[in-house]
Amino acid sequence: MYTAQGKSDKNQLLKEHAPLVRKLAHQLKAKLPPSVEVDDLIQAGMIGLLDAVNRYEETHGAQFETYAVQRIRGAMLDELRSSDWMPRSMRQNMRKVEVAMNALQQRLGRSPTETEVAKQLKMSLAEYQDLLTDGGGHQLVYYEDFHDSESNEHFLDRYCSDDKSDPLKALMNTGFRQAVIDAIMALPEREKILMGLYYEQELNLKEIGAIMGVSESRVCQLHSQAVARMRAYLREKAWTGVA
């Protein structure tokens, strides 16, 4: 049971941290496709904040805001998973991009340009760039990557030494981390800088665009392309036994 004072304190926490929910929602939205509504993220985040308020105790050993951020982000990610925010058709299109990049890399001995990838896909450059825009939010790892319906084994399985272990936990081993680092280092310089600004500096797409002198939509395209390059790199190294 809560005292009247306790209820008042909780209401105050909700009021004070509502702007935090909006901030986290907009940060996450910047990494997702246009189809994702920021209001849906905010709604899920508020549920996460309410959960944090109800569960928080001083004995958790963390400041409330630190604890709340974890709950808010978790609630937003749960909402994304339940709504399948990236259609399977789009993932299949990005898979085609990865295959094209891998083939060109093998033939050219270097990272292919956008024009070369578009030609390999039998698309115009504009069509290819539109595909990259639609693929905003493409991820390095999807849980479904551990089970490929088109074959008995997926390339990410090669990074998991123990089939009985949690595959996501298995990916946290040193070998996979190093493979990701190598994949980043193999990116063209412009995309390498973008990934650093995005994940290390935690800048949003608009801020990165201002630094790089390009539009926000162009940053989205380059990010999708960089992720596709990294997935293609990891796929190749896994199957060749280099990683």
ZAFI-768378 format. One record per atom (N, C-alpha, C): residue in three letters; x, y, z. Coordinates in steps of 0.05 Angstrom, whole numbers, padded with zeros to 5 digits, always signed. Atoms other than C-alpha are relative to their C-alpha. Last residue first. Layout:
AlaXYZ...
# end
This chain:
Ala+00008-00012-00025Ala+00732-00291-00767Ala+00003-00020+00023Val-00021-00020-00007Val+00772-00319-00826Val-00006+00011+00028Gly-00014+00008-00024Gly+00731-00383-00832Gly+00022+00019+00009Thr-00027+00007+00008Thr+00711-00369-00904Thr+00017-00008+00024Trp+00000+00023+00017Trp+00638-00374-00885Trp+00028-00008-00010Ala+00010+00023-00014Ala+00643-00328-00826Ala+00002-00025-00017Lys-00021+00009-00018Lys+00687-00278-00862Lys-00008-00025+00016Glu-00023+00011+00015Glu+00639-00272-00920Glu+00021-00012+00019Arg+00008+00025+00014Arg+00577-00264-00877Arg+00024-00013-00014Leu+00002+00021-00020Leu+00611-00214-00831Leu-00008-00027-00012Tyr-00028+00007-00009Tyr+00632-00172-00891Tyr-00001-00023+00020Ala-00013+00015+00022Ala+00562-00174-00922Ala+00028-00009+00008Arg+00012+00027+00000Arg+00532-00154-00855Arg+00012-00017-00022Met-00010+00015-00023Met+00581-00097-00850Met-00011-00028+00001Arg-00028+00007+00005Arg+00567-00073-00921Arg+00011-00017+00023Ala+00000+00022+00020Ala+00492-00075-00908Ala+00029-00009-00006Val+00008+00024-00014Val+00502-00034-00844Val+00000-00024-00019Ala-00022+00009-00017Ala+00542+00017-00883Ala-00007-00025+00015Gln-00020+00012+00017Gln+00489+00022-00937Gln+00023-00011+00016Ser+00010+00026+00009Ser+00434+00033-00887Ser+00021-00014-00017His+00000+00018-00023His+00476+00088-00854His-00010-00028-00008Leu-00028+00009-00005Leu+00492+00120-00921Leu+00001-00019+00024Gln-00008+00018+00021Gln+00418+00124-00939Gln+00028-00012+00005Cys+00015+00025-00003Cys+00399+00153-00872Cys+00008-00020-00021Val-00013+00014-00023Val+00454+00205-00877Val-00014-00027+00004Arg-00025+00011+00011Arg+00426+00224-00945Arg+00015-00015+00021Ser+00008+00024+00015Ser+00357+00233-00915Ser+00024-00014-00012Glu+00006+00021-00019Glu+00387+00281-00863Glu-00008-00026-00014Ser+00026+00000-00011Ser+00418+00322-00919Ser-00004-00023+00020Val+00020+00013+00017Val+00492+00328-00931Val-00027+00001+00014Gly+00008-00017+00022Gly+00549+00372-00906Gly-00020-00013-00019Met-00010+00011+00025Met+00582+00319-00863Met-00008+00016-00025Ile-00029+00003-00001Ile+00576+00358-00798Ile+00011-00009-00027Ala-00012-00026-00001Ala+00506+00383-00813Ala+00030-00002+00000Gly+00002-00013+00026Gly+00484+00314-00836Gly+00013+00027+00000Ile-00021+00013+00016Ile+00510+00283-00771Ile+00000+00013-00028Glu-00025-00010-00009Glu+00468+00332-00731Glu+00023-00011-00017Lys-00001-00029+00008Lys+00406+00317-00772Lys+00027+00012+00008Leu-00005-00002+00029Leu+00417+00242-00766Leu+00004+00028-00009Asn+00023+00008+00016Asn+00424+00243-00690Asn+00006+00006-00030Leu+00013-00023+00013Leu+00491+00245-00654Leu-00024-00010-00016Glu+00029+00000-00004Glu+00508+00188-00607Glu-00014+00025-00010Gln+00007-00027-00009Gln+00583+00205-00607Gln-00030+00003+00006Glu-00018-00008-00021Glu+00602+00131-00609Glu-00007+00028+00011Tyr+00000+00019-00022Tyr+00543+00102-00647Tyr+00019+00008+00023Tyr+00027+00011-00007Tyr+00523+00156-00697Tyr+00001-00017+00026Leu+00017-00022-00010Leu+00586+00198-00702Leu-00026-00011+00011Gly-00012-00010-00025Gly+00629+00136-00707Gly-00016+00022+00012Met+00006+00019-00021Met+00583+00104-00758Met+00011+00009+00027Leu+00028-00001-00006Leu+00585+00167-00801Leu-00006-00019+00024Ile+00004-00025-00016Ile+00661+00170-00798Ile-00029+00001+00009Lys-00013+00006-00026Lys+00665+00097-00822Lys-00003+00024+00018Glu+00019+00016-00015Glu+00615+00113-00877Glu+00011-00007+00028Arg+00024-00017-00006Arg+00658+00169-00904Arg-00020-00015+00018Glu-00006-00020-00021Glu+00722+00128-00898Glu-00024+00016+00008Pro-00012-00024+00013Pro+00696+00068-00938Pro+00001+00022+00022Leu+00019-00018+00014Leu+00681+00011-00890Leu+00015+00022-00014Ala+00000+00006+00029Ala+00735-00042-00875Ala-00019+00019-00016Met-00025-00010+00011Met+00749-00013-00806Met+00001-00004-00031Ile+00001-00029+00000Ile+00676-00023-00788Ile+00025+00012-00013Ala+00020-00008+00020Ala+00678-00096-00809Ala-00002+00031-00002Asp-00013+00003+00027Asp+00743-00107-00770Asp-00019+00009-00022Ile-00020-00021+00002Ile+00709-00079-00707Ile+00014-00001-00027Val+00015-00025+00004Val+00649-00124-00719Val+00020+00023-00003Ala+00010+00001+00028Ala+00695-00185-00727Ala-00015+00026-00007Gln-00023-00007+00018Gln+00731-00165-00663Gln-00008+00000-00029Arg-00006-00028-00004Arg+00665-00165-00625Arg+00023+00009-00019Phe+00019-00015+00015Phe+00648-00232-00656Phe+00005+00030+00003Gly-00003+00005+00029Gly+00712-00265-00633Gly-00020+00017-00016Thr-00021-00017+00011Thr+00710-00234-00563Thr+00002-00002-00031Asn-00027+00009-00004Asn+00644-00266-00545Asn+00020+00017-00015Met-00015-00019-00016Met+00581-00225-00543Met+00029-00009+00005Leu-00011-00020+00018Leu+00551-00264-00601Leu+00017+00020+00016Ala-00024+00011+00013Ala+00542-00323-00554Ala+00014+00020-00018Lys-00022-00002-00019Lys+00495-00281-00512Lys+00025-00011-00012Leu-00006-00029-00003Leu+00450-00270-00573Leu+00023+00003+00021Pro-00015-00011+00023Pro+00454-00344-00591Pro+00008+00029+00003Asp+00017-00022+00011Asp+00432-00367-00521Asp+00016+00013-00022Ser-00001-00025-00013Ser+00474-00430-00511Ser-00019+00020-00013Lys+00019+00000-00022Lys+00456-00500-00532Lys-00002+00027+00014Asp+00028-00001+00010Asp+00488-00493-00601Asp-00020+00002+00022Asp+00016+00018-00015Asp+00555-00476-00569Asp-00029+00002-00008Ser-00014+00026-00004Ser+00608-00446-00613Ser-00017-00020+00014Cys+00009+00012-00025Cys+00565-00389-00639Cys+00012-00028+00004Tyr-00012-00015-00022Tyr+00600-00346-00691Tyr-00008-00012+00027Arg-00029+00006+00000Arg+00586-00396-00747Arg+00014+00015+00023Asp-00005+00024-00016Asp+00512-00392-00730Asp+00030-00006+00003Leu-00006-00008-00027Leu+00514-00321-00756Leu+00004-00024+00019Phe-00027-00008-00004Phe+00522-00348-00827Phe+00006+00008+00029His-00004-00028+00007His+00457-00385-00825His+00028+00009+00007Glu-00020-00014-00017Glu+00449-00460-00827Glu+00003+00029-00009Asn-00001+00012-00026Asn+00395-00507-00852Asn+00019+00015+00019Ser-00022+00019-00002Ser+00377-00464-00911Ser+00001-00011+00029Glu-00009+00009+00026Glu+00321-00421-00937Glu+00023-00020+00000Ser+00020+00019+00011Ser+00285-00414-00871Ser+00009-00011-00027Asp+00006-00008+00028Asp+00348-00382-00841Asp-00019-00021-00012His+00015+00021+00013His+00349-00390-00766His-00009+00009-00027Phe-00010+00026-00010Phe+00400-00351-00727Phe-00015-00023-00010Asp-00024+00007+00014Asp+00387-00289-00768Asp+00012-00027+00008Glu+00007+00020+00020Glu+00317-00289-00739Glu+00024-00008-00017Tyr+00002+00026-00014Tyr+00345-00253-00678Tyr-00005-00022-00021Tyr+00028+00005-00006Tyr+00366-00196-00724Tyr-00001-00028+00014Val+00008+00027-00008Val+00437-00171-00724Val-00030+00000+00006Leu-00023+00018+00004Leu+00470-00111-00759Leu-00008-00029+00006Gln-00017+00006-00023Gln+00404-00075-00764Gln+00022-00019-00007His-00012+00026+00005His+00367-00040-00820His+00021-00005+00022Gly+00006+00016-00023Gly+00333+00021-00788Gly+00010-00029-00004Gly-00009-00013-00024Gly+00328+00059-00853Gly-00008-00017+00024Gly-00013+00019-00018Gly+00314+00008-00907Gly+00011+00013+00024Asp+00022+00017-00010Asp+00264+00054-00943Asp+00012-00020+00021Thr+00016-00017-00018Thr+00321+00104-00951Thr-00022-00016+00013Leu-00015-00004-00025Leu+00367+00050-00978Leu-00016+00017+00020Leu+00001+00025-00014Leu+00314+00030-01029Leu+00015+00002+00027Asp+00027+00002-00012Asp+00306+00102-01050Asp-00002-00025+00016Gln+00000-00018-00023Gln+00382+00105-01060Gln-00027+00001+00013Tyr-00016+00013-00021Tyr+00378+00043-01105Tyr+00000+00018+00025Glu+00016+00022-00011Glu+00321+00073-01146Glu+00015-00013+00023Ala+00022-00012-00015Ala+00360+00139-01155Ala-00017-00022+00013Leu-00012-00009-00025Leu+00423+00101-01177Leu-00022+00012+00018Ser-00012-00026+00003Ser+00382+00064-01229Ser+00011+00009+00027Met+00016-00023-00008Met+00371-00009-01215Met+00014+00026-00009Lys+00015-00008+00024Lys+00398-00073-01245Lys-00020+00022+00007Leu+00028+00006-00007Leu+00421-00097-01176Leu-00019+00006-00023Gln+00001+00029-00006Gln+00493-00100-01201Gln-00029-00009+00006Lys-00002+00014+00026Lys+00483-00031-01232Lys-00002-00030+00004Ala+00025-00004+00015Ala+00459-00003-01166Ala+00000-00015-00026Val+00020+00017-00013Val+00518-00034-01129Val-00027+00002-00015Glu-00006+00027+00006Glu+00567-00003-01179Glu-00021-00020+00012Thr+00006+00004+00028Thr+00535+00065-01174Thr+00004-00029-00008Glu+00029+00001+00002Glu+00537+00062-01098Glu-00009-00006-00029Thr+00013-00026-00002Thr+00611+00046-01100Thr-00030-00004-00002Pro+00012-00011+00023Pro+00639-00023-01087Pro-00013+00027+00005Ser+00028-00007-00005Ser+00686-00037-01029Ser-00012+00013-00025Arg+00003-00025-00015Arg+00750-00067-01057Arg-00030+00004+00006Gly-00021+00000-00021Gly+00777-00131-01089Gly-00001+00026+00016Leu-00016-00025+00002Leu+00735-00117-01151Leu+00023+00001+00019Arg-00009-00006+00027Arg+00705-00186-01163Arg+00019+00023-00002Gln-00016+00023+00009Gln+00699-00210-01091Gln+00012+00006-00027Gln-00025+00000-00016Gln+00676-00142-01067Gln+00018-00022-00010Leu-00017-00021+00010Leu+00625-00140-01124Leu+00027+00002+00015Ala-00009+00009+00027Ala+00595-00207-01105Ala+00020+00021-00012Asn-00019+00022-00004Asn+00592-00187-01031Asn+00012-00009-00027Met-00025-00012-00010Met+00560-00120-01047Met+00021-00022+00003Ala-00012-00015+00021Ala+00507-00154-01090Ala+00027+00012+00008Val-00010+00020+00019Val+00492-00205-01036Val+00014+00014-00023Glu-00023+00013-00012Glu+00485-00150-00984Glu+00013-00020-00019Val-00022-00020+00000Val+00439-00109-01028Val+00026-00013+00010Lys-00009-00001+00028Lys+00396-00171-01040Lys+00023+00020-00003Arg-00016+00025+00004Arg+00392-00180-00964Arg+00011-00001-00028Met-00027-00007-00010Met+00369-00107-00960Met+00018-00024-00002Asn-00013-00019+00018Asn+00311-00125-01006Asn+00028+00007+00009Gln-00008+00015+00023Gln+00294-00186-00964Gln+00014+00017-00020Arg-00024+00015-00009Arg+00294-00143-00901Arg+00011-00017-00024Met-00022-00019-00001Met+00246-00097-00937Met+00026-00013+00008Ser-00007-00007+00028Ser+00200-00154-00956Ser+00023+00019-00001Arg-00017+00021+00010Arg+00201-00178-00883Arg+00009+00005-00029Pro+00013+00022+00014Pro+00172-00112-00861Pro+00020-00020-00011Met-00012+00002+00026Met+00212-00072-00811Met-00011-00023-00015Trp-00003-00026+00013Trp+00170-00048-00753Trp+00014-00001-00026Asp-00016+00007+00023Asp+00148-00118-00732Asp+00004+00024-00018Ser+00013-00011+00024Ser+00094-00090-00686Ser+00015-00006-00025Ser+00028+00010+00002Ser+00111-00134-00626Ser-00013+00010-00026Arg+00000+00028+00006Arg+00186-00122-00634Arg-00028-00011-00005Leu-00010+00003+00028Leu+00178-00047-00639Leu-00001-00030-00008Glu+00021-00009+00018Glu+00134-00045-00576Glu+00008-00004-00029Asp+00021+00021+00000Asp+00184-00087-00538Asp-00023+00007-00019Leu-00009+00023+00016Leu+00238-00039-00559Leu-00020-00022-00001Met+00001-00008+00028Met+00198+00020-00532Met+00009-00022-00019Ala+00028+00000+00008Ala+00186-00015-00466Ala-00003+00008-00029Gly+00009+00027+00001Gly+00260-00031-00458Gly-00029-00002-00010Arg-00011+00011+00025Arg+00280+00040-00474Arg-00010-00028-00004Ile+00013-00014+00022Ile+00233+00066-00419Ile+00010-00012-00027Arg+00028+00009+00002Arg+00255+00014-00368Arg-00014+00012-00024Gln+00000+00028+00007Gln+00329+00026-00379Gln-00028-00010-00005Val-00009+00001+00028Val+00320+00102-00379Val+00000-00029-00009Ala+00023-00005+00018Ala+00280+00096-00314Ala+00008-00002-00029Tyr+00018+00023-00001Tyr+00337+00063-00276Tyr-00023+00004-00020Thr-00015+00022+00012Thr+00387+00117-00296Thr-00017-00025-00002Glu-00001-00005+00029Glu+00335+00171-00281Glu+00015-00023-00014Phe+00026+00007+00013Phe+00320+00140-00212Phe+00002+00004-00031Gln+00017-00024+00000Gln+00393+00141-00190Gln-00025-00007-00016Ala-00002-00017+00024Ala+00419+00071-00180Ala-00018+00024+00003Gly-00028-00010+00002Gly+00433+00026-00120Gly+00004+00017-00025His-00010+00009+00026His+00368-00013-00129His+00029+00010-00004Thr-00018+00022-00003Thr+00359-00004-00054Thr+00011-00010-00026Glu-00027-00010-00005Glu+00329+00064-00066Glu+00021-00022+00001Glu-00006-00001-00029Glu+00269+00029-00095Glu+00028+00010+00003Tyr-00025-00012-00010Tyr+00239+00036-00164Tyr+00001+00000+00030Arg-00019+00021-00008Arg+00184-00013-00185Arg+00025+00012+00015Asn+00013+00019-00019Asn+00123+00033-00189Asn+00021-00020+00011Val+00009-00014-00024Val+00161+00092-00219Val-00011-00020+00021Ala-00024-00008-00015Ala+00198+00047-00268Ala-00008+00013+00026Asp-00010+00025-00012Asp+00132+00015-00291Asp+00025+00006+00017Leu+00018+00007-00022Leu+00103+00084-00301Leu+00010-00025+00014Leu-00006-00019-00022Leu+00165+00103-00342Leu-00018-00006+00024Gly-00025+00007-00012Gly+00158+00041-00385Gly+00007+00017+00024Ile+00006+00024-00015Ile+00085+00056-00397Ile+00025-00010+00014Met+00015-00008-00024Met+00106+00126-00416Met-00008-00024+00017Gly-00019-00010-00019Gly+00157+00096-00464Gly-00013+00010+00026Ala-00013+00023-00012Ala+00104+00055-00499Ala+00020+00009+00021Gln+00021+00014-00016Gln+00062+00118-00511Gln+00013-00024+00014Ile+00005-00016-00024Ile+00124+00157-00533Ile-00020-00014+00018Leu-00023+00004-00017Leu+00143+00102-00582Leu-00004+00015+00027Asp+00002+00028-00011Asp+00073+00101-00611Asp+00023-00005+00019Asp+00020+00000-00021Asp+00076+00178-00617Asp-00004-00028+00012Val-00012-00008-00025Val+00141+00172-00655Val-00020+00000+00023Glu+00011-00025-00010Glu+00106+00134-00710Glu+00012+00006+00027Val+00002+00001-00029Val+00148+00080-00745Val-00009+00028+00010Ser+00025+00012-00007Ser+00134+00078-00820Ser-00005-00001+00030Pro+00022-00020-00002Pro+00190+00128-00833Pro-00026-00012+00010Pro+00012-00007+00026Pro+00242+00073-00818Pro-00023+00021+00004Leu+00020+00019+00010Leu+00281+00074-00752Leu-00013+00010-00026Lys-00014+00024+00009Lys+00345+00104-00725Lys-00019-00020-00014Ala-00020-00008+00021Ala+00319+00175-00718Ala+00014-00024-00012Lys+00014-00004+00026Lys+00258+00146-00682Lys+00020+00006-00022Leu+00005+00027+00012Leu+00303+00121-00626Leu-00012+00003-00027Gln-00027+00012+00006Gln+00329+00191-00610Gln-00003-00027-00014His-00010-00013+00024His+00258+00219-00617His+00028-00010-00007Ala+00016+00009+00023Ala+00231+00168-00567Ala+00010+00012-00026Leu-00009+00026+00007Leu+00288+00180-00518Leu-00015-00011-00024Lys-00027-00001+00010Lys+00274+00254-00517Lys+00010-00027-00009Arg+00001-00011+00027Arg+00199+00244-00511Arg+00028+00002-00012Val+00013+00020+00018Val+00208+00197-00452Val+00000+00010-00029Leu-00020+00020+00005Leu+00256+00245-00418Leu-00010-00021-00020Pro-00017-00010+00022Pro+00204+00301-00425Pro+00022-00020-00007Ala+00015+00002+00025Ala+00156+00257-00383Ala+00017+00011-00023His-00015+00016+00019His+00209+00253-00328His-00015-00005-00026Glu-00027-00010+00005Glu+00186+00309-00283Glu+00015-00015-00022Lys+00001-00027+00012Lys+00112+00294-00289Lys+00028+00009-00007Leu+00012+00003+00027Leu+00120+00219-00276Leu+00001+00027-00014Leu-00021+00013+00017Leu+00167+00232-00217Leu-00010-00003-00029Gln-00021-00020+00006Gln+00117+00282-00188Gln+00022-00012-00018Asn+00012-00018+00020Asn+00060+00232-00193Asn+00021+00021-00009Lys+00000+00015+00025Lys+00104+00182-00156Lys-00012+00018-00023Asp-00028+00002+00009Asp+00119+00231-00100Asp+00001-00014-00028Ser-00007-00026+00009Ser+00045+00247-00092Ser+00028+00000-00012Lys+00013-00004+00026Lys+00028+00174-00088Lys+00007+00027-00012Gly-00014+00017+00020Gly+00080+00165-00033Gly-00012+00004-00028Gln-00025-00013+00008Gln+00053+00224+00005Gln+00015-00015-00021Ala+00008-00023+00017Ala-00017+00194+00005Ala+00025+00015-00010Thr+00011-00022-00015Thr+00014+00130+00031Thr-00008+00022-00019Tyr-00015-00025+00002Tyr+00022+00071-00014Tyr-00013+00021+00018Met+00017-00024+00000Met+00000+00000+00000Met+00017+00025+00000
# end
